Amino acid sequence: MDPMVREAFFKQVEMEPFAKKFALSLLDIKDGYSLVKMSFTPDMENLFGKAHGGAIFALVDEAFEIASNSDGNIAVALSMSLTYLSSPSPGSTLVAEAKEISQDVETAVYEIKVTDDKDRSIAICQAIAYRTMKPHSFMKRTMK
């Protein structure tokens, strides 16, 4: 991966309003790959004191967004199928790892796994992205 593209992604995630709202942190990015973390805080609980599915989905979606856009071109979600496996413990750190498993000219398929800090499986997702092959505006600024 081009080091300038890598650095641009780290900066963009730090500034992204949605990432700030959920305290999502980019840990690693490579071509077709990302690793993103989030702490499960009390404001992410549902009616029953468990992790709200939307909070976990937010983490998964961020990892997917980064991995599918890692070549510097715009990719958008076509489909995401998420299976919740267990609820994390309050205060735990969750990590989503997104890996590209296939790619053609217009689409790419990703597998995203969420684990907690005890290495328990929390969720798994299969996602499909549409690849526009148009560069991100922040990539244009980075490459100048």
ZIBELMO-V187698 format. One record per run of one state. SS is the DSSP state (~ for helix, > for strand, _ for the rest). FROM is the first residue (numbers start at 0). TO is the last residue. If there is no record, write none. Layout:
ss = {SS SS}
from = {FROM FROM}
to = {TO TO}
This chain:
ss = {_ ~ _ ~ _ > _ > _ ~ > _ > _ ~ _ > _ > _ > _ > _ ~ _}
from = {0 2 15 16 21 24 30 32 39 41 44 45 50 51 52 68 72 84 92 103 106 116 120 135 136 143}
to = {1 14 15 20 23 29 31 38 40 43 44 49 50 51 67 71 83 91 102 105 115 119 134 135 142 143}
